[in-house]
Amino acid sequence: MKVLVTGATGFIASQIVTDLLLAGHLVTCCVRNKAYAKNLFPTATILSCDFSNDITPDHWINRLKNIDIVINCVGILYHPNKKTIWAIHYDTPRALFDACVNAGINKIIQISALGIDKANVEYAKSKQAADDYLLSLPVKAIILRPSLVYGRGSYGGTSLFRGLAGLPWIIPIPGKGNQQFQPIYLQDLSKSIIRLLEKPLLQSEILNAVGPKRVTLIEILIKLRAWLGFTKARLWFMPLLFIRVGSLFGDLIPYSSMNTSSYKMLIQNNITSDAEVKKFHDAIGFIPSDFSTGIYSKPSTVQDHWHARLFFLKPLLRISIAMVWLLTAVSCLFFNSKTALYELLTHIGVGGIGQPILLYGASILDAIVGVAMLTGWQLKKICSLQIILILFYTAIITWKLPYLWLDPFAPIAKNVPLLVAIIIFLALESDR
């Protein structure tokens, strides 16, 4: 079959594309980064798309030529701009679905989420709106609503759980930790979709894609920690108020794993009825692995250990780098002697009106860099700018004021670990 997959490089979709290709299907991937997708799937057809802006059927109709089935995997748990969430979950999918009707597509498979009918967040409301619209169209559709999806890699909620499970000495438990989930193994979800591609469909339907057993949040975290190979840790039950406050800070950061949406979905059960479980398992023709069987089907690696340990260190690294730039700006503008600073500028050949222009200009630039790091704005470009600035500052000082390398507390030498920290953060920046 000729299958078009949107968001093909995502956590769930990348596994689906891989399995489709292995099964001999012809796959067209609609992605934002064509070069990256082509490296991942060299035998697939790669098309460029933008789910934030491709909101009319005309954007999609040419992409659907000779396509039999469409699988929509695009999703975003949180973004500070609600319009972005609705564009990605509803406006663009609606345009895609309309184009599918016009193009005579045989079947649409929509990857949705379990519990969206209960959660009062933009993620859930926009997903629900897209599902409802799809069901109203004269095209056969399967809406899959997974519970927690886990696999060899991780993203979003599963990354958060790994981070909690990987902390030294303690495992923080949000609330009482008795929230229930019905996790489904990523490979089983992908296998389910391969089965559903070829299944005759008399009418559109919703399937709750879940594993066979319910597990509590405590059980998930304890089993994840054991799978990662870490020693046992003390459970620390955190009041939900702390999580709620932390989520408010996360709301300020695009694509943050900890935000109001994830908080509201975390505190509620994410399970379905026995009848719905049987309906899904009958539809796919097999019973997915339970959580323990799934995670132990492949051993954890040192990279899994790194990811778990670095999950909470990564934002701390970003904050610490930002504080260096912000404190430098504040110190130069308000606390250091302007006479001493101007004297240093004189030594490097800057005099007259150039001194205040350079001093205040550099301080404002440092402040902008610090704020950009804190807010996550254009992180790759900002990190590259920091590297250039540090190398430039260090080169000028080494050339004109080399004695500063031997100053007490080695202030210039600290540029070296700061430079390395920025390079490490730049390497860790992409988690999508």
C-alpha positions as CSV (number, residue, x, y, z in Angstrom):
1,M,0.0,0.0,0.0
2,K,1.0,3.6,-0.5
3,V,0.9,5.3,2.9
4,L,1.4,8.9,3.9
5,V,2.5,9.5,7.5
6,T,2.6,13.0,9.0
7,G,5.1,13.9,11.7
8,A,7.1,10.9,10.6
9,T,10.2,11.7,12.6
10,G,8.3,11.8,16.0
11,F,8.7,9.2,18.8
12,I,5.6,7.2,17.7
13,A,5.6,7.9,14.0
14,S,9.3,6.9,13.4
15,Q,8.6,3.4,14.6
16,I,5.5,3.2,12.5
17,V,7.4,4.4,9.4
18,T,10.2,1.9,10.0
19,D,7.7,-1.0,10.4
20,L,5.7,0.0,7.3
21,L,8.9,0.0,5.2
22,L,10.0,-3.4,6.6
23,A,6.5,-4.7,5.7
24,G,7.0,-3.6,2.1
25,H,4.7,-0.6,2.0
26,L,5.5,2.5,0.0
27,V,5.8,5.3,2.5
28,T,5.6,9.1,2.0
29,C,6.7,11.1,5.0
30,C,5.4,14.6,5.6
31,V,7.9,16.4,7.9
32,R,9.4,19.8,8.7
33,N,13.0,18.8,8.4
34,K,13.5,16.9,5.1
35,A,17.2,16.4,5.4
36,Y,16.9,14.7,8.8
37,A,14.0,12.5,7.7
38,K,15.9,11.4,4.6
39,N,18.7,10.3,6.7
40,L,16.3,8.3,8.9
41,F,14.3,6.8,6.1
42,P,16.4,6.7,2.9
43,T,13.9,4.5,1.1
44,A,10.9,6.6,1.8
45,T,9.6,9.6,-0.1
46,I,10.1,12.8,1.9
47,L,7.8,15.8,1.6
48,S,8.1,19.1,3.4
49,C,5.1,20.3,5.4
50,D,4.4,22.7,8.3
51,F,1.5,21.7,10.6
52,S,1.5,25.2,12.0
53,N,0.7,26.9,8.6
54,D,-0.6,24.3,6.1
55,I,-4.2,24.9,7.1
56,T,-6.1,24.7,3.7
57,P,-6.9,21.6,1.7
58,D,-4.9,23.1,-1.2
59,H,-1.7,22.6,0.8
60,W,-2.4,18.8,0.9
61,I,-4.2,17.8,-2.3
62,N,-1.0,17.3,-4.3
63,R,0.7,15.5,-1.5
64,L,-2.1,12.9,-1.6
65,K,-1.7,11.8,-5.2
66,N,-1.6,8.0,-5.5
67,I,-1.9,7.6,-1.7
68,D,-4.1,4.9,-0.3
69,I,-4.0,5.5,3.5
70,V,-3.1,8.5,5.6
71,I,-1.7,8.1,9.2
72,N,-1.7,11.4,11.1
73,C,0.8,11.2,14.0
74,V,1.4,14.9,14.6
75,G,0.9,16.1,18.2
76,I,2.2,18.6,20.7
77,L,1.5,18.4,24.4
78,Y,2.0,22.0,25.1
79,H,2.9,25.4,23.6
80,P,2.5,28.8,25.3
81,N,0.5,30.0,22.2
82,K,-2.9,28.3,22.1
83,K,-3.3,29.1,18.5
84,T,-0.3,27.0,17.7
85,I,-1.8,24.0,19.6
86,W,-5.1,24.4,17.7
87,A,-3.3,24.8,14.4
88,I,-1.3,21.6,14.8
89,H,-4.1,19.5,16.3
90,Y,-7.2,20.9,14.5
91,D,-6.8,23.4,11.8
92,T,-4.2,21.6,9.7
93,P,-5.7,18.1,10.4
94,R,-9.1,19.4,9.3
95,A,-7.5,20.6,6.0
96,L,-5.7,17.3,5.6
97,F,-8.9,15.3,6.2
98,D,-10.9,17.5,3.8
99,A,-8.2,16.9,1.2
100,C,-8.4,13.2,1.8
101,V,-12.1,13.2,1.1
102,N,-11.5,15.1,-2.2
103,A,-8.7,12.8,-3.1
104,G,-10.6,9.6,-2.4
105,I,-8.3,8.3,0.3
106,N,-9.4,4.8,1.4
107,K,-8.7,5.1,5.1
108,I,-7.4,7.6,7.7
109,I,-5.8,6.5,10.9
110,Q,-5.6,9.3,13.5
111,I,-3.3,8.9,16.5
112,S,-5.2,10.7,19.3
113,A,-4.9,10.1,23.1
114,L,-6.8,8.4,25.8
115,G,-8.5,10.6,28.3
116,I,-8.9,13.7,26.1
117,D,-12.7,13.6,26.8
118,K,-11.9,14.3,30.5
119,A,-9.0,16.7,30.5
120,N,-9.8,20.4,30.4
121,V,-6.6,21.5,28.6
122,E,-6.0,22.9,25.1
123,Y,-4.2,19.7,24.1
124,A,-7.2,17.6,24.9
125,K,-9.8,20.0,23.5
126,S,-8.1,20.4,20.2
127,K,-7.4,16.7,19.8
128,Q,-11.1,16.0,20.6
129,A,-12.3,18.6,18.1
130,A,-10.2,17.0,15.3
131,D,-11.5,13.5,16.2
132,D,-15.1,14.7,16.1
133,Y,-14.6,16.4,12.8
134,L,-13.0,13.3,11.3
135,L,-15.9,11.1,12.4
136,S,-18.3,13.5,10.6
137,L,-16.7,13.0,7.2
138,P,-17.6,10.5,4.6
139,V,-14.3,8.6,4.8
140,K,-13.5,5.5,6.7
141,A,-11.4,6.3,9.8
142,I,-9.8,4.7,12.8
143,I,-9.0,6.9,15.7
144,L,-6.5,5.3,18.0
145,R,-6.3,6.6,21.6
146,P,-3.3,5.2,23.3
147,S,-2.6,5.4,27.0
148,L,1.1,6.0,28.0
149,V,3.3,4.9,25.1
150,Y,6.7,3.6,26.1
151,G,9.6,2.0,24.2
152,R,13.4,1.8,23.8
153,G,13.5,5.6,23.4
154,S,11.3,8.1,25.1
155,Y,9.7,11.5,24.7
156,G,7.4,13.7,26.7
157,G,5.7,11.9,29.6
158,T,7.8,8.8,29.4
159,S,11.0,10.9,29.5
160,L,9.6,12.7,32.6
161,F,9.0,9.3,34.2
162,R,12.5,8.1,33.4
163,G,13.9,11.3,34.8
164,L,12.0,10.8,38.1
165,A,13.0,7.2,38.2
166,G,16.7,8.0,37.6
167,L,17.2,10.6,40.4
168,P,19.8,9.7,43.0
169,W,18.6,8.4,46.3
170,I,14.9,9.3,45.9
171,I,12.0,8.8,43.6
172,P,9.6,11.8,43.8
173,I,6.0,10.6,43.6
174,P,3.4,13.2,42.5
175,G,0.6,13.1,45.0
176,K,-0.1,9.6,46.3
177,G,1.1,7.9,43.1
178,N,-2.0,5.8,42.8
179,Q,-2.9,7.2,39.4
180,Q,-3.5,4.3,37.0
181,F,-2.3,3.9,33.4
182,Q,-2.6,1.1,30.8
183,P,0.7,1.5,29.0
184,I,1.2,0.2,25.5
185,Y,4.6,-0.8,24.1
186,L,5.6,1.3,21.1
187,Q,6.4,-1.7,19.0
188,D,2.9,-3.2,19.8
189,L,1.2,0.1,18.9
190,S,3.1,0.1,15.6
191,K,2.2,-3.5,15.0
192,S,-1.4,-2.7,15.7
193,I,-1.4,0.0,13.0
194,I,0.1,-2.4,10.4
195,R,-2.7,-4.9,11.2
196,L,-5.4,-2.2,11.0
197,L,-4.1,-1.0,7.6
198,E,-5.3,-4.2,5.9
199,K,-8.4,-4.8,8.0
200,P,-11.6,-4.2,6.2
201,L,-13.5,-1.3,7.8
202,L,-17.3,-1.1,7.5
203,Q,-17.5,2.2,9.5
204,S,-15.3,4.6,11.3
205,E,-14.4,3.6,14.9
206,I,-12.5,4.7,18.0
207,L,-10.1,2.2,19.5
208,N,-8.5,2.8,22.9
209,A,-5.0,1.5,22.3
210,V,-4.0,0.1,25.7
211,G,-2.0,-2.8,27.2
212,P,-3.7,-5.6,29.0
213,K,-2.9,-4.5,32.6
214,R,-3.4,-1.4,34.6
215,V,-0.4,-0.1,36.6
216,T,-0.1,2.7,39.0
217,L,2.4,5.6,38.7
218,I,4.4,4.2,41.7
219,E,4.7,0.8,39.9
220,I,5.8,2.5,36.7
221,L,8.5,4.5,38.4
222,I,9.8,1.6,40.5
223,K,10.0,-0.7,37.5
224,L,11.6,1.9,35.4
225,R,14.3,2.4,38.0
226,A,14.9,-1.3,38.2
227,W,15.1,-1.6,34.4
228,L,17.6,1.2,34.3
229,G,19.8,-0.8,36.7
230,F,19.9,1.8,39.5
231,T,19.8,0.9,43.1
232,K,16.6,1.1,45.1
233,A,15.6,4.6,46.3
234,R,13.4,6.1,48.9
235,L,9.9,7.1,47.7
236,W,9.2,10.8,48.3
237,F,5.6,11.7,48.1
238,M,5.4,15.3,46.8
239,P,2.3,17.5,47.4
240,L,0.5,18.1,44.2
241,L,0.8,21.8,44.9
242,F,4.5,21.7,44.3
243,I,3.9,20.0,41.0
244,R,1.3,22.6,40.1
245,V,3.7,25.5,40.8
246,G,6.5,23.8,38.8
247,S,4.1,23.3,35.9
248,L,3.3,27.0,35.8
249,F,7.0,27.8,35.2
250,G,7.0,25.0,32.6
251,D,4.2,26.9,30.8
252,L,6.7,29.6,29.9
253,I,8.8,27.2,27.9
254,P,7.7,25.8,24.5
255,Y,7.6,22.0,24.2
256,S,8.3,21.7,28.0
257,S,7.6,18.2,29.4
258,M,6.4,19.7,32.7
259,N,3.5,22.1,32.1
260,T,-0.1,22.6,33.1
261,S,-1.4,20.2,30.4
262,S,0.9,17.4,31.5
263,Y,0.1,18.1,35.2
264,K,-3.7,17.9,34.7
265,M,-3.3,14.7,32.7
266,L,-0.9,13.3,35.2
267,I,-3.2,13.6,38.2
268,Q,-6.1,11.7,36.5
269,N,-6.4,8.0,35.7
270,N,-5.6,7.1,32.1
271,I,-7.4,3.8,31.7
272,T,-10.4,2.4,29.9
273,S,-13.0,-0.2,30.5
274,D,-12.5,-4.0,30.1
275,A,-15.0,-3.9,27.1
276,E,-12.9,-1.3,25.3
277,V,-9.7,-3.3,26.0
278,K,-11.3,-6.4,24.5
279,K,-12.5,-4.4,21.5
280,F,-9.0,-3.1,20.8
281,H,-7.4,-6.5,21.2
282,D,-10.0,-8.2,19.0
283,A,-9.5,-5.6,16.3
284,I,-5.7,-6.0,16.1
285,G,-5.7,-9.8,16.6
286,F,-3.2,-10.0,19.5
287,I,-2.7,-9.0,23.1
288,P,0.0,-6.4,23.6
289,S,2.7,-6.9,26.2
290,D,2.1,-5.8,29.7
291,F,4.4,-3.1,31.1
292,S,6.9,-5.3,32.7
293,T,7.2,-7.6,29.7
294,G,7.5,-4.7,27.4
295,I,10.3,-2.8,29.1
296,Y,12.3,-6.0,29.8
297,S,12.0,-7.1,26.2
298,K,15.1,-5.0,25.5
299,P,17.8,-4.2,28.1
300,S,18.6,-0.7,29.1
301,T,21.8,0.8,27.8
302,V,24.3,3.3,29.1
303,Q,22.6,5.9,26.9
304,D,19.3,5.2,28.7
305,H,21.1,5.8,32.0
306,W,22.5,9.1,30.7
307,H,19.1,10.2,29.5
308,A,17.5,9.5,32.8
309,R,20.3,11.2,34.8
310,L,20.4,14.2,32.5
311,F,16.7,14.9,32.3
312,F,16.6,17.3,35.2
313,L,20.3,18.4,34.9
314,K,19.7,19.7,31.4
315,P,17.3,22.6,32.5
316,L,19.6,23.3,35.4
317,L,22.5,23.6,33.0
318,R,20.6,26.1,30.9
319,I,19.6,28.2,33.9
320,S,23.2,28.3,35.2
321,I,24.5,29.4,31.8
322,A,21.8,32.1,31.6
323,M,22.7,33.3,35.0
324,V,26.3,33.8,34.1
325,W,25.3,36.2,31.3
326,L,22.6,38.0,33.3
327,L,24.9,38.5,36.3
328,T,27.7,39.7,34.1
329,A,25.3,42.3,32.6
330,V,24.0,43.4,35.9
331,S,27.4,43.6,37.5
332,C,28.8,45.7,34.7
333,L,25.8,48.1,34.5
334,F,25.2,48.6,38.2
335,F,27.9,47.4,40.6
336,N,31.3,47.7,39.0
337,S,33.3,50.9,39.0
338,K,32.9,52.5,35.6
339,T,36.3,54.1,36.0
340,A,38.0,50.6,36.4
341,L,36.0,49.3,33.4
342,Y,36.9,52.2,31.2
343,E,40.6,51.8,32.2
344,L,40.5,48.2,30.9
345,L,38.9,49.4,27.7
346,T,41.7,52.0,27.3
347,H,44.2,49.2,27.6
348,I,42.7,47.4,24.6
349,G,42.6,50.6,22.5
350,V,39.1,51.9,23.0
351,G,38.7,55.4,24.1
352,G,36.4,58.5,24.2
353,I,32.8,57.9,23.3
354,G,33.6,54.4,22.3
355,Q,34.0,53.3,25.9
356,P,30.4,53.8,27.2
357,I,29.0,52.6,23.8
358,L,31.0,49.4,24.0
359,L,30.4,48.9,27.8
360,Y,26.7,49.4,27.7
361,G,26.3,47.7,24.3
362,A,28.1,44.6,25.5
363,S,26.2,44.5,28.8
364,I,22.8,44.8,27.0
365,L,23.9,42.0,24.6
366,D,24.9,39.8,27.6
367,A,21.5,40.5,29.1
368,I,19.7,39.5,25.9
369,V,21.7,36.3,25.7
370,G,20.8,35.4,29.3
371,V,17.1,36.1,28.8
372,A,17.0,34.1,25.5
373,M,18.6,31.1,27.3
374,L,16.0,31.3,30.1
375,T,13.1,31.5,27.8
376,G,14.3,29.0,25.2
377,W,14.2,31.4,22.3
378,Q,16.2,30.3,19.3
379,L,18.4,28.1,21.5
380,K,20.7,26.8,18.7
381,K,21.4,30.3,17.4
382,I,21.9,31.7,20.9
383,C,24.3,29.0,21.8
384,S,26.3,29.6,18.7
385,L,26.3,33.3,19.5
386,Q,27.6,32.6,23.0
387,I,30.4,30.5,21.6
388,I,31.4,33.3,19.3
389,L,31.2,35.9,22.0
390,I,33.3,33.9,24.5
391,L,36.0,33.1,21.9
392,F,36.0,36.8,20.9
393,Y,36.2,38.1,24.4
394,T,38.9,35.6,25.3
395,A,41.0,36.3,22.2
396,I,40.9,40.1,22.8
397,I,41.8,39.7,26.5
398,T,44.6,37.2,25.7
399,W,46.0,39.6,23.1
400,K,45.7,42.9,25.0
401,L,45.4,42.0,28.7
402,P,47.2,38.6,29.1
403,Y,47.9,39.3,32.7
404,L,44.2,38.8,33.5
405,W,44.7,35.1,33.1
406,L,46.8,35.2,36.3
407,D,44.3,37.3,38.3
408,P,43.1,35.8,41.6
409,F,40.3,33.3,41.2
410,A,41.2,33.0,37.4
411,P,38.1,34.8,36.0
412,I,39.3,34.4,32.4
413,A,40.1,30.7,32.8
414,K,36.4,30.2,33.8
415,N,35.6,30.9,30.1
416,V,36.9,27.5,29.3
417,P,34.4,25.4,31.4
418,L,31.6,27.8,30.4
419,L,32.5,27.3,26.7
420,V,32.4,23.5,27.3
421,A,29.1,23.7,29.2
422,I,27.5,25.6,26.3
423,I,28.8,23.1,23.7
424,I,27.4,20.2,25.9
425,F,24.1,22.0,26.2
426,L,24.0,22.5,22.4
427,A,24.6,18.8,21.9
428,L,21.7,18.0,24.3
429,E,19.4,20.8,23.0
430,S,17.2,18.7,20.6
431,D,15.0,16.2,22.4
432,R,12.4,15.8,19.6
